[in-house]
Amino acid sequence: MKVLVIGSGAREHALVRGLSADPDVSIVVAAPGNPGIDLIARCEPLADVCDADAVLAVAARHTVDLVVVGPEAPLVAGVADALRAAGYAVYGPSAAAARLEGSKSFAKEVMACAGVPTALAHVCTTMAEVQAALDALGAPHVVKDDGLAAGKGVVVTDDREAALAHAAACLAKPGGQLVVEEFLDGPEVSVFCICDGTSVRALSPAQDFKRVGDGDAGPNTGGMGAYSPLPWAPPHLSDWVIEHIAQPTIDEMHRRGTPFVGTLYVGLAMTSRGPRVVEFNARFGDPDGQVSLARLLTPLGTLLYAAATGRLDDADDLHHRPESAVVVVLAAQGYPAAPVSGGVIEGLDAAAQVPGSWVLHAGTRRAQDGRIVSAGGRVLDVMAVGADLASARDTAYQAVSCLELDGGHYRTDIALAASRGEIRIPGSDR
């Protein structure tokens, strides 16, 4: 089987790595890929991942059997639709189904129809509506941009003025609309569900770290690290998510005539009232998707092809390795506000030689002199596996210590509280 992966980040690097390990996958092509992917797969130039004609040209040139669309932007833009219309098996939802990520208000509507437990919310198009919603729900205030925002469109704050300022920025965009939600207490969980339009399977849960600094200080980012499994979470949480959230959502999307084929990311808050959906995404997360994929033993290409062709029920149940996985993100100077690009990255070979670790490229490029330099806010994802979270953490940070990037920064507390048994669900003995 020949597989084309669309995208250039660490998520796509993880997908290429998993696909390359599947004995049923003969060739993996990435467009445009990145310098890390280029070491294990063929990279093809692609100036714009949202250009359906250009994507179709790459798929045709390599006569691929499966196309995996990684990022959210081409999904919302309808790239998967164009590929399916041309006869390709595609893992990734149609533009209509990708609205579950592309529009927070649409996702809330679907959740309500499907009976999915989630936060109370108000959809707002004016500042007067925002003020009324903030008054109704109280602090902490949760204000979400309705459209795509690369994981950084949400403000959670006790400061009403900060909430209003973010709301004003959201409403100033073309078609400005936002969602004000009630604050959900409790730790958050990421569950990635593989969907074929009617059936659902779920990967092992992960936990992401959104704030830029240790102790969850500072602004939201696209994610600074993650780990899996979650020793503090209820057993069989993935099965519960399928039954109460993912399957009802997939059924509702099918009923609407817009079946969802691809990864349904379920972001949960483990509240004192039980799990509640924080948000849906229409693709693997980054970096939380990387740790869930790192623990997956089921051959990835076979799994995604079964989903893309509506035959998920014919595939075996998902199997995961017992070891723990941890990822630590190395970010560029100034990230997330104003990341500095072009910094030379040293120590990649040394980091890759740490037993049990590997490095995924998130925002890098190869300079004319052959050196690898930063080309984005999040630059590298340092992955590690170990017998438990503590050993996986040790390995990840040993590999991180090998890397050098002027002004680069990372959190030092990824998975620390979980490894110490310090995470609790409100109102629970866990």
C-alpha positions as a Markdown table, in Angstrom:
| # | Residue | x | y | z |
|---|---|---|---|---|
| 1 | Met | 0.0 | 0.0 | 0.0 |
| 2 | Lys | 1.3 | 3.5 | -0.9 |
| 3 | Val | 0.3 | 6.3 | 1.5 |
| 4 | Leu | 0.4 | 10.0 | 1.0 |
| 5 | Val | 0.5 | 12.2 | 4.2 |
| 6 | Ile | -0.5 | 15.8 | 3.8 |
| 7 | Gly | 1.2 | 18.2 | 6.3 |
| 8 | Ser | 4.6 | 19.4 | 7.6 |
| 9 | Gly | 4.5 | 19.2 | 11.4 |
| 10 | Ala | 5.2 | 16.9 | 14.2 |
| 11 | Arg | 1.8 | 15.3 | 13.9 |
| 12 | Glu | 2.6 | 14.3 | 10.4 |
| 13 | His | 6.1 | 13.2 | 11.4 |
| 14 | Ala | 4.4 | 10.8 | 13.9 |
| 15 | Leu | 2.0 | 9.6 | 11.3 |
| 16 | Val | 4.7 | 8.9 | 8.8 |
| 17 | Arg | 6.7 | 7.1 | 11.4 |
| 18 | Gly | 3.8 | 4.9 | 12.4 |
| 19 | Leu | 2.8 | 4.2 | 8.8 |
| 20 | Ser | 6.4 | 3.3 | 7.8 |
| 21 | Ala | 6.4 | 0.6 | 10.6 |
| 22 | Asp | 3.3 | -1.1 | 9.1 |
| 23 | Pro | 4.5 | -4.1 | 7.0 |
| 24 | Asp | 1.5 | -3.6 | 4.7 |
| 25 | Val | 2.7 | -0.1 | 3.8 |
| 26 | Ser | 5.3 | -0.2 | 1.0 |
| 27 | Ile | 5.8 | 3.5 | 0.4 |
| 28 | Val | 5.1 | 6.7 | 2.4 |
| 29 | Val | 5.1 | 10.1 | 0.7 |
| 30 | Ala | 4.7 | 13.3 | 2.6 |
| 31 | Ala | 3.7 | 16.7 | 1.1 |
| 32 | Pro | 5.4 | 18.9 | 1.9 |
| 33 | Gly | 6.9 | 17.1 | 4.9 |
| 34 | Asn | 9.9 | 18.4 | 6.8 |
| 35 | Pro | 13.6 | 17.7 | 7.3 |
| 36 | Gly | 12.8 | 15.0 | 9.9 |
| 37 | Ile | 10.3 | 13.3 | 7.7 |
| 38 | Asp | 12.7 | 13.4 | 4.8 |
| 39 | Leu | 15.0 | 11.0 | 6.7 |
| 40 | Ile | 12.3 | 8.2 | 6.6 |
| 41 | Ala | 10.0 | 9.0 | 3.7 |
| 42 | Arg | 9.9 | 10.8 | 0.4 |
| 43 | Cys | 9.0 | 14.5 | 0.7 |
| 44 | Glu | 7.2 | 16.3 | -2.2 |
| 45 | Pro | 7.0 | 20.1 | -2.6 |
| 46 | Leu | 3.6 | 21.5 | -1.8 |
| 47 | Ala | 3.3 | 25.2 | -1.4 |
| 48 | Asp | -0.2 | 25.2 | 0.0 |
| 49 | Val | -1.8 | 22.2 | 1.8 |
| 50 | Cys | -5.2 | 23.8 | 1.1 |
| 51 | Asp | -4.7 | 23.7 | -2.7 |
| 52 | Ala | -6.8 | 20.7 | -3.7 |
| 53 | Asp | -5.5 | 20.6 | -7.2 |
| 54 | Ala | -1.9 | 20.5 | -6.1 |
| 55 | Val | -2.6 | 17.8 | -3.6 |
| 56 | Leu | -4.4 | 15.8 | -6.3 |
| 57 | Ala | -1.3 | 16.2 | -8.5 |
| 58 | Val | 0.9 | 14.7 | -5.9 |
| 59 | Ala | -1.5 | 11.8 | -5.3 |
| 60 | Ala | -1.7 | 11.0 | -9.0 |
| 61 | Arg | 2.0 | 11.2 | -9.5 |
| 62 | His | 2.6 | 8.5 | -6.9 |
| 63 | Thr | -0.6 | 6.5 | -7.6 |
| 64 | Val | -1.2 | 6.2 | -3.9 |
| 65 | Asp | -3.8 | 3.9 | -2.3 |
| 66 | Leu | -4.5 | 6.1 | 0.7 |
| 67 | Val | -4.3 | 9.8 | 1.5 |
| 68 | Val | -4.0 | 10.9 | 5.2 |
| 69 | Val | -4.8 | 14.6 | 5.7 |
| 70 | Gly | -3.1 | 15.8 | 8.8 |
| 71 | Pro | -3.8 | 19.4 | 9.6 |
| 72 | Glu | -7.2 | 21.0 | 10.2 |
| 73 | Ala | -7.0 | 23.8 | 7.6 |
| 74 | Pro | -7.1 | 21.6 | 4.4 |
| 75 | Leu | -9.9 | 19.5 | 6.0 |
| 76 | Val | -12.0 | 22.6 | 6.5 |
| 77 | Ala | -11.1 | 23.8 | 3.0 |
| 78 | Gly | -12.5 | 20.6 | 1.5 |
| 79 | Val | -9.3 | 18.9 | 0.3 |
| 80 | Ala | -10.6 | 15.5 | 1.4 |
| 81 | Asp | -13.7 | 16.1 | -0.7 |
| 82 | Ala | -11.7 | 16.7 | -3.8 |
| 83 | Leu | -9.6 | 13.6 | -3.2 |
| 84 | Arg | -12.7 | 11.4 | -2.7 |
| 85 | Ala | -14.3 | 12.8 | -5.8 |
| 86 | Ala | -11.2 | 11.7 | -7.7 |
| 87 | Gly | -11.6 | 8.2 | -6.4 |
| 88 | Tyr | -9.0 | 8.1 | -3.6 |
| 89 | Ala | -9.4 | 6.5 | -0.2 |
| 90 | Val | -9.0 | 9.3 | 2.2 |
| 91 | Tyr | -8.5 | 9.4 | 6.0 |
| 92 | Gly | -9.9 | 12.7 | 7.0 |
| 93 | Pro | -13.4 | 14.2 | 7.1 |
| 94 | Ser | -15.2 | 16.2 | 4.4 |
| 95 | Ala | -15.5 | 19.9 | 4.8 |
| 96 | Ala | -19.1 | 19.5 | 6.0 |
| 97 | Ala | -18.0 | 17.0 | 8.7 |
| 98 | Ala | -14.9 | 19.0 | 9.6 |
| 99 | Arg | -17.2 | 21.8 | 10.8 |
| 100 | Leu | -17.1 | 20.0 | 14.1 |
| 101 | Glu | -13.7 | 21.7 | 14.5 |
| 102 | Gly | -14.2 | 24.6 | 12.1 |
| 103 | Ser | -17.1 | 26.0 | 14.1 |
| 104 | Lys | -17.5 | 25.8 | 17.8 |
| 105 | Ser | -21.1 | 26.8 | 17.6 |
| 106 | Phe | -21.8 | 24.0 | 15.1 |
| 107 | Ala | -20.1 | 21.5 | 17.4 |
| 108 | Lys | -22.3 | 22.6 | 20.3 |
| 109 | Glu | -25.4 | 22.2 | 18.1 |
| 110 | Val | -24.4 | 18.7 | 17.2 |
| 111 | Met | -23.6 | 17.8 | 20.8 |
| 112 | Ala | -27.0 | 19.0 | 21.9 |
| 113 | Cys | -28.8 | 16.9 | 19.3 |
| 114 | Ala | -26.7 | 13.9 | 20.1 |
| 115 | Gly | -27.1 | 14.2 | 23.9 |
| 116 | Val | -23.4 | 14.6 | 24.5 |
| 117 | Pro | -22.4 | 16.0 | 28.0 |
| 118 | Thr | -20.7 | 19.3 | 27.6 |
| 119 | Ala | -20.4 | 22.8 | 29.1 |
| 120 | Leu | -23.2 | 25.3 | 29.0 |
| 121 | Ala | -22.5 | 27.8 | 26.3 |
| 122 | His | -23.7 | 31.0 | 24.6 |
| 123 | Val | -23.0 | 31.9 | 21.0 |
| 124 | Cys | -22.3 | 35.6 | 20.6 |
| 125 | Thr | -22.0 | 38.0 | 17.7 |
| 126 | Thr | -22.1 | 41.3 | 19.6 |
| 127 | Met | -20.3 | 42.7 | 22.6 |
| 128 | Ala | -23.6 | 43.2 | 24.4 |
| 129 | Glu | -24.3 | 39.4 | 24.0 |
| 130 | Val | -20.8 | 38.7 | 25.3 |
| 131 | Gln | -21.3 | 40.8 | 28.4 |
| 132 | Ala | -24.6 | 39.2 | 29.1 |
| 133 | Ala | -23.1 | 35.7 | 28.7 |
| 134 | Leu | -20.2 | 36.5 | 31.0 |
| 135 | Asp | -22.6 | 37.8 | 33.6 |
| 136 | Ala | -24.8 | 34.6 | 33.3 |
| 137 | Leu | -22.0 | 32.1 | 33.5 |
| 138 | Gly | -19.6 | 33.9 | 35.9 |
| 139 | Ala | -15.9 | 33.5 | 36.4 |
| 140 | Pro | -13.6 | 31.9 | 35.5 |
| 141 | His | -14.5 | 33.2 | 32.0 |
| 142 | Val | -14.1 | 30.9 | 29.0 |
| 143 | Val | -14.1 | 32.7 | 25.6 |
| 144 | Lys | -13.6 | 30.8 | 22.4 |
| 145 | Asp | -13.1 | 32.0 | 18.9 |
| 146 | Asp | -15.7 | 30.2 | 16.8 |
| 147 | Gly | -13.3 | 29.4 | 13.9 |
| 148 | Leu | -9.9 | 27.7 | 13.6 |
| 149 | Ala | -7.2 | 29.2 | 15.8 |
| 150 | Ala | -4.5 | 26.6 | 15.9 |
| 151 | Gly | -5.3 | 25.7 | 19.5 |
| 152 | Lys | -4.7 | 29.3 | 20.7 |
| 153 | Gly | -8.2 | 30.8 | 20.2 |
| 154 | Val | -9.3 | 30.2 | 23.8 |
| 155 | Val | -8.9 | 32.5 | 26.8 |
| 156 | Val | -9.7 | 31.2 | 30.3 |
| 157 | Thr | -9.4 | 34.0 | 32.9 |
| 158 | Asp | -10.8 | 35.5 | 36.0 |
| 159 | Asp | -10.2 | 39.0 | 34.5 |
| 160 | Arg | -13.4 | 40.2 | 32.9 |
| 161 | Glu | -11.5 | 42.9 | 31.0 |
| 162 | Ala | -9.2 | 40.3 | 29.5 |
| 163 | Ala | -12.2 | 38.2 | 28.5 |
| 164 | Leu | -13.8 | 41.2 | 26.9 |
| 165 | Ala | -10.6 | 42.1 | 25.0 |
| 166 | His | -10.3 | 38.6 | 23.6 |
| 167 | Ala | -14.0 | 38.7 | 22.6 |
| 168 | Ala | -13.6 | 42.0 | 20.8 |
| 169 | Ala | -10.6 | 40.5 | 18.8 |
| 170 | Cys | -12.7 | 37.5 | 17.8 |
| 171 | Leu | -15.7 | 39.6 | 16.8 |
| 172 | Ala | -13.4 | 41.9 | 14.7 |
| 173 | Lys | -12.6 | 39.1 | 12.3 |
| 174 | Pro | -14.7 | 38.6 | 9.2 |
| 175 | Gly | -18.0 | 36.9 | 10.2 |
| 176 | Gly | -17.0 | 37.4 | 13.8 |
| 177 | Gln | -18.6 | 35.0 | 16.2 |
| 178 | Leu | -17.6 | 33.4 | 19.4 |
| 179 | Val | -18.7 | 31.0 | 22.2 |
| 180 | Val | -18.8 | 31.9 | 25.9 |
| 181 | Glu | -18.8 | 28.8 | 28.0 |
| 182 | Glu | -19.1 | 27.8 | 31.6 |
| 183 | Phe | -15.8 | 26.9 | 33.2 |
| 184 | Leu | -15.3 | 23.2 | 33.7 |
| 185 | Asp | -13.4 | 22.1 | 36.7 |
| 186 | Gly | -11.1 | 19.1 | 36.8 |
| 187 | Pro | -8.1 | 17.7 | 34.8 |
| 188 | Glu | -8.4 | 17.5 | 31.0 |
| 189 | Val | -8.1 | 14.4 | 28.8 |
| 190 | Ser | -7.6 | 13.9 | 25.1 |
| 191 | Val | -9.2 | 10.8 | 23.5 |
| 192 | Phe | -8.6 | 10.2 | 19.7 |
| 193 | Cys | -11.4 | 8.3 | 18.0 |
| 194 | Ile | -10.9 | 6.5 | 14.7 |
| 195 | Cys | -14.1 | 6.8 | 12.7 |
| 196 | Asp | -15.3 | 5.3 | 9.4 |
| 197 | Gly | -18.6 | 7.2 | 9.2 |
| 198 | Thr | -20.6 | 4.6 | 11.2 |
| 199 | Ser | -18.2 | 2.8 | 13.6 |
| 200 | Val | -15.7 | 4.1 | 16.1 |
| 201 | Arg | -12.5 | 2.9 | 17.8 |
| 202 | Ala | -10.5 | 4.9 | 20.4 |
| 203 | Leu | -6.8 | 5.2 | 21.2 |
| 204 | Ser | -5.4 | 5.3 | 24.7 |
| 205 | Pro | -6.2 | 8.6 | 26.4 |
| 206 | Ala | -3.6 | 11.3 | 26.8 |
| 207 | Gln | -3.2 | 14.6 | 28.7 |
| 208 | Asp | -1.9 | 17.7 | 27.0 |
| 209 | Phe | -0.3 | 20.8 | 28.5 |
| 210 | Lys | -1.5 | 24.0 | 26.9 |
| 211 | Arg | 0.0 | 26.8 | 28.9 |
| 212 | Val | 3.5 | 27.9 | 28.0 |
| 213 | Gly | 5.1 | 27.8 | 31.4 |
| 214 | Asp | 5.6 | 25.4 | 34.3 |
| 215 | Gly | 2.7 | 25.1 | 36.7 |
| 216 | Asp | 0.3 | 26.1 | 33.8 |
| 217 | Ala | 1.5 | 29.6 | 33.9 |
| 218 | Gly | 1.3 | 32.0 | 31.0 |
| 219 | Pro | -0.8 | 32.1 | 27.8 |
| 220 | Asn | -2.3 | 29.2 | 25.9 |
| 221 | Thr | -0.2 | 27.5 | 23.2 |
| 222 | Gly | -0.7 | 24.8 | 20.6 |
| 223 | Gly | 0.6 | 22.4 | 23.3 |
| 224 | Met | 3.9 | 22.1 | 25.2 |
| 225 | Gly | 3.9 | 18.4 | 26.0 |
| 226 | Ala | 1.8 | 15.4 | 26.8 |
| 227 | Tyr | 1.8 | 11.9 | 28.2 |
| 228 | Ser | -0.1 | 8.6 | 28.1 |
| 229 | Pro | -1.5 | 6.5 | 29.8 |
| 230 | Leu | -3.3 | 8.4 | 32.6 |
| 231 | Pro | -2.9 | 6.4 | 35.8 |
| 232 | Trp | -5.4 | 8.6 | 37.6 |
| 233 | Ala | -8.2 | 8.3 | 35.0 |
| 234 | Pro | -11.1 | 5.8 | 35.4 |
| 235 | Pro | -10.5 | 2.4 | 33.8 |
| 236 | His | -12.1 | 1.9 | 30.4 |
| 237 | Leu | -12.4 | 5.7 | 29.9 |
| 238 | Ser | -12.0 | 5.2 | 26.1 |
| 239 | Asp | -14.9 | 2.8 | 26.0 |
| 240 | Trp | -17.1 | 5.3 | 27.9 |
| 241 | Val | -16.1 | 8.0 | 25.5 |
| 242 | Ile | -17.2 | 5.9 | 22.6 |
| 243 | Glu | -20.5 | 5.0 | 24.1 |
| 244 | His | -21.5 | 8.4 | 25.4 |
| 245 | Ile | -19.8 | 10.9 | 23.2 |
| 246 | Ala | -18.1 | 9.6 | 20.0 |
| 247 | Gln | -20.7 | 7.1 | 18.7 |
| 248 | Pro | -23.7 | 9.4 | 19.4 |
| 249 | Thr | -21.8 | 12.2 | 17.6 |
| 250 | Ile | -20.9 | 10.0 | 14.6 |
| 251 | Asp | -24.6 | 8.8 | 14.5 |
| 252 | Glu | -25.8 | 12.4 | 14.4 |
| 253 | Met | -23.4 | 13.4 | 11.7 |
| 254 | His | -24.5 | 10.3 | 9.6 |
| 255 | Arg | -28.2 | 11.3 | 10.2 |
| 256 | Arg | -27.4 | 14.7 | 8.8 |
| 257 | Gly | -26.0 | 13.2 | 5.6 |
| 258 | Thr | -22.4 | 14.3 | 6.5 |
| 259 | Pro | -20.7 | 11.1 | 7.7 |
| 260 | Phe | -17.5 | 11.7 | 9.7 |
| 261 | Val | -14.5 | 9.7 | 8.4 |
| 262 | Gly | -11.3 | 10.4 | 10.2 |
| 263 | Thr | -10.1 | 11.3 | 13.7 |
| 264 | Leu | -12.6 | 12.8 | 16.1 |
| 265 | Tyr | -10.6 | 14.4 | 18.9 |
| 266 | Val | -12.6 | 14.5 | 22.1 |
| 267 | Gly | -11.3 | 17.0 | 24.6 |
| 268 | Leu | -12.7 | 16.2 | 28.0 |
| 269 | Ala | -12.8 | 17.8 | 31.4 |
| 270 | Met | -13.1 | 15.3 | 34.2 |
| 271 | Thr | -15.4 | 17.3 | 36.3 |
| 272 | Ser | -17.1 | 16.7 | 39.6 |
| 273 | Arg | -20.3 | 16.0 | 37.6 |
| 274 | Gly | -18.6 | 13.5 | 35.3 |
| 275 | Pro | -16.7 | 13.9 | 32.0 |
| 276 | Arg | -17.8 | 16.9 | 29.9 |
| 277 | Val | -16.7 | 17.7 | 26.4 |
| 278 | Val | -14.5 | 20.8 | 26.1 |
| 279 | Glu | -14.2 | 20.7 | 22.4 |
| 280 | Phe | -14.1 | 18.5 | 19.3 |
| 281 | Asn | -11.3 | 18.5 | 16.7 |
| 282 | Ala | -11.3 | 16.8 | 13.3 |
| 283 | Arg | -7.8 | 15.4 | 13.3 |
| 284 | Phe | -5.0 | 14.0 | 15.6 |
| 285 | Gly | -3.9 | 16.5 | 18.2 |
| 286 | Asp | -0.4 | 17.9 | 18.5 |
| 287 | Pro | 1.5 | 16.9 | 20.7 |
| 288 | Asp | -1.1 | 14.7 | 22.6 |
| 289 | Gly | -1.8 | 12.7 | 19.5 |
| 290 | Gln | 1.9 | 11.8 | 19.3 |
| 291 | Val | 1.9 | 9.9 | 22.7 |
| 292 | Ser | -1.3 | 8.1 | 21.9 |
| 293 | Leu | 0.1 | 7.0 | 18.5 |
| 294 | Ala | 3.4 | 6.0 | 20.2 |
| 295 | Arg | 1.6 | 3.5 | 22.3 |
| 296 | Leu | -0.5 | 2.1 | 19.5 |
| 297 | Leu | 0.6 | -1.5 | 18.5 |
| 298 | Thr | -2.2 | -2.0 | 15.9 |
| 299 | Pro | -0.6 | -1.4 | 12.4 |
| 300 | Leu | -1.5 | 2.2 | 11.6 |
| 301 | Gly | -1.8 | 1.9 | 7.8 |
| 302 | Thr | -4.1 | -1.0 | 8.0 |
| 303 | Leu | -6.2 | 0.8 | 10.6 |
| 304 | Leu | -6.5 | 4.1 | 8.7 |
| 305 | Tyr | -7.3 | 2.3 | 5.4 |
| 306 | Ala | -10.1 | 0.4 | 7.1 |
| 307 | Ala | -11.6 | 3.6 | 8.4 |
| 308 | Ala | -11.1 | 5.4 | 5.0 |
| 309 | Thr | -13.0 | 2.6 | 3.2 |
| 310 | Gly | -15.8 | 2.1 | 5.7 |
| 311 | Arg | -14.5 | -1.3 | 7.0 |
| 312 | Leu | -13.5 | -0.5 | 10.5 |
| 313 | Asp | -15.7 | -3.3 | 11.9 |
| 314 | Asp | -13.6 | -5.8 | 10.0 |
| 315 | Ala | -10.4 | -4.6 | 11.7 |
| 316 | Asp | -9.1 | -6.1 | 15.0 |
| 317 | Asp | -9.6 | -4.3 | 18.3 |
| 318 | Leu | -6.9 | -1.7 | 19.0 |
| 319 | His | -3.9 | -2.9 | 21.0 |
| 320 | His | -1.6 | -0.6 | 22.9 |
| 321 | Arg | 1.9 | -1.2 | 24.4 |
| 322 | Pro | 2.0 | -1.2 | 28.2 |
| 323 | Glu | 4.8 | 1.3 | 28.4 |
| 324 | Ser | 4.3 | 5.0 | 29.1 |
| 325 | Ala | 5.0 | 7.7 | 26.5 |
| 326 | Val | 6.0 | 11.3 | 27.2 |
| 327 | Val | 6.6 | 14.2 | 24.8 |
| 328 | Val | 8.3 | 17.5 | 25.6 |
| 329 | Val | 8.0 | 20.4 | 23.1 |
| 330 | Leu | 11.0 | 22.6 | 22.4 |
| 331 | Ala | 9.6 | 26.0 | 21.4 |
| 332 | Ala | 11.3 | 29.0 | 19.7 |
| 333 | Gln | 12.3 | 32.2 | 21.5 |
| 334 | Gly | 9.3 | 34.4 | 21.9 |
| 335 | Tyr | 6.7 | 31.6 | 21.5 |
| 336 | Pro | 3.7 | 31.9 | 21.6 |
| 337 | Ala | 3.4 | 35.7 | 21.2 |
| 338 | Ala | 6.2 | 36.4 | 18.6 |
| 339 | Pro | 8.3 | 33.3 | 17.8 |
| 340 | Val | 11.7 | 33.9 | 16.3 |
| 341 | Ser | 12.6 | 31.8 | 13.3 |
| 342 | Gly | 15.9 | 30.9 | 11.8 |
| 343 | Gly | 17.8 | 29.7 | 14.8 |
| 344 | Val | 20.2 | 26.9 | 14.3 |
| 345 | Ile | 19.4 | 23.6 | 16.0 |
| 346 | Glu | 22.3 | 21.6 | 17.4 |
| 347 | Gly | 22.3 | 18.2 | 19.1 |
| 348 | Leu | 19.7 | 16.4 | 17.0 |
| 349 | Asp | 22.0 | 13.3 | 16.5 |
| 350 | Ala | 22.8 | 13.2 | 20.2 |
| 351 | Ala | 19.2 | 13.4 | 21.2 |
| 352 | Ala | 18.2 | 10.6 | 18.8 |
| 353 | Gln | 20.8 | 8.4 | 20.3 |
| 354 | Val | 19.3 | 8.5 | 23.8 |
| 355 | Pro | 17.8 | 4.9 | 24.2 |
| 356 | Gly | 14.0 | 5.0 | 24.2 |
| 357 | Ser | 13.7 | 8.4 | 22.6 |
| 358 | Trp | 13.2 | 10.0 | 19.2 |
| 359 | Val | 12.7 | 13.5 | 17.9 |
| 360 | Leu | 9.8 | 14.7 | 15.8 |
| 361 | His | 10.2 | 17.8 | 13.7 |
| 362 | Ala | 7.4 | 20.3 | 14.3 |
| 363 | Gly | 8.7 | 23.6 | 12.8 |
| 364 | Thr | 12.0 | 23.2 | 11.1 |
| 365 | Arg | 13.6 | 23.7 | 7.7 |
| 366 | Arg | 17.0 | 22.9 | 6.1 |
| 367 | Ala | 19.0 | 26.0 | 5.4 |
| 368 | Gln | 21.2 | 26.4 | 2.3 |
| 369 | Asp | 24.3 | 25.4 | 4.2 |
| 370 | Gly | 22.6 | 22.1 | 5.2 |
| 371 | Arg | 22.0 | 22.9 | 8.8 |
| 372 | Ile | 18.5 | 22.5 | 10.4 |
| 373 | Val | 17.0 | 25.8 | 11.6 |
| 374 | Ser | 13.7 | 26.7 | 13.4 |
| 375 | Ala | 10.8 | 27.6 | 11.2 |
| 376 | Gly | 7.9 | 27.9 | 13.6 |
| 377 | Gly | 6.8 | 28.5 | 17.1 |
| 378 | Arg | 7.0 | 24.9 | 18.2 |
| 379 | Val | 10.2 | 23.5 | 16.8 |
| 380 | Leu | 10.7 | 19.9 | 18.0 |
| 381 | Asp | 8.8 | 17.3 | 19.8 |
| 382 | Val | 11.0 | 15.1 | 21.9 |
| 383 | Met | 9.4 | 11.7 | 22.4 |
| 384 | Ala | 10.3 | 8.9 | 24.9 |
| 385 | Val | 8.9 | 5.7 | 26.2 |
| 386 | Gly | 9.6 | 3.9 | 29.4 |
| 387 | Ala | 8.3 | 1.3 | 31.8 |
| 388 | Asp | 6.4 | 4.0 | 33.7 |
| 389 | Leu | 5.8 | 7.8 | 33.5 |
| 390 | Ala | 8.8 | 8.6 | 35.7 |
| 391 | Ser | 11.2 | 6.6 | 33.5 |
| 392 | Ala | 9.7 | 8.0 | 30.3 |
| 393 | Arg | 10.0 | 11.5 | 31.7 |
| 394 | Asp | 13.7 | 10.9 | 32.6 |
| 395 | Thr | 14.4 | 9.7 | 29.1 |
| 396 | Ala | 12.6 | 12.6 | 27.4 |
| 397 | Tyr | 14.4 | 15.2 | 29.4 |
| 398 | Gln | 17.7 | 13.5 | 28.9 |
| 399 | Ala | 17.1 | 13.8 | 25.2 |
| 400 | Val | 15.9 | 17.4 | 25.5 |
| 401 | Ser | 19.2 | 18.3 | 27.3 |
| 402 | Cys | 21.1 | 17.3 | 24.2 |
| 403 | Leu | 19.4 | 20.0 | 22.1 |
| 404 | Glu | 20.6 | 23.6 | 21.6 |
| 405 | Leu | 18.5 | 26.4 | 20.2 |
| 406 | Asp | 19.2 | 30.0 | 21.0 |
| 407 | Gly | 16.3 | 31.3 | 23.1 |
| 408 | Gly | 14.5 | 28.0 | 22.9 |
| 409 | His | 12.4 | 27.0 | 25.9 |
| 410 | Tyr | 10.4 | 24.1 | 27.2 |
| 411 | Arg | 8.4 | 23.1 | 30.2 |
| 412 | Thr | 10.1 | 21.1 | 32.9 |
| 413 | Asp | 7.0 | 19.6 | 34.5 |
| 414 | Ile | 5.4 | 17.5 | 31.7 |
| 415 | Ala | 3.8 | 14.4 | 33.4 |
| 416 | Leu | 5.4 | 15.3 | 36.7 |
| 417 | Ala | 2.3 | 15.5 | 38.8 |
| 418 | Ala | 0.9 | 12.3 | 37.2 |
| 419 | Ser | 4.1 | 10.4 | 37.9 |
| 420 | Arg | 3.9 | 11.4 | 41.5 |
| 421 | Gly | 0.2 | 10.4 | 41.8 |
| 422 | Glu | -0.8 | 14.0 | 42.5 |
| 423 | Ile | -3.7 | 14.4 | 40.1 |
| 424 | Arg | -7.3 | 14.0 | 41.4 |
| 425 | Ile | -10.7 | 14.2 | 39.8 |
| 426 | Pro | -13.0 | 16.6 | 41.8 |
| 427 | Gly | -15.5 | 14.6 | 43.9 |
| 428 | Ser | -13.7 | 11.3 | 43.2 |
| 429 | Asp | -11.5 | 9.1 | 45.3 |
| 430 | Arg | -9.1 | 8.7 | 42.2 |
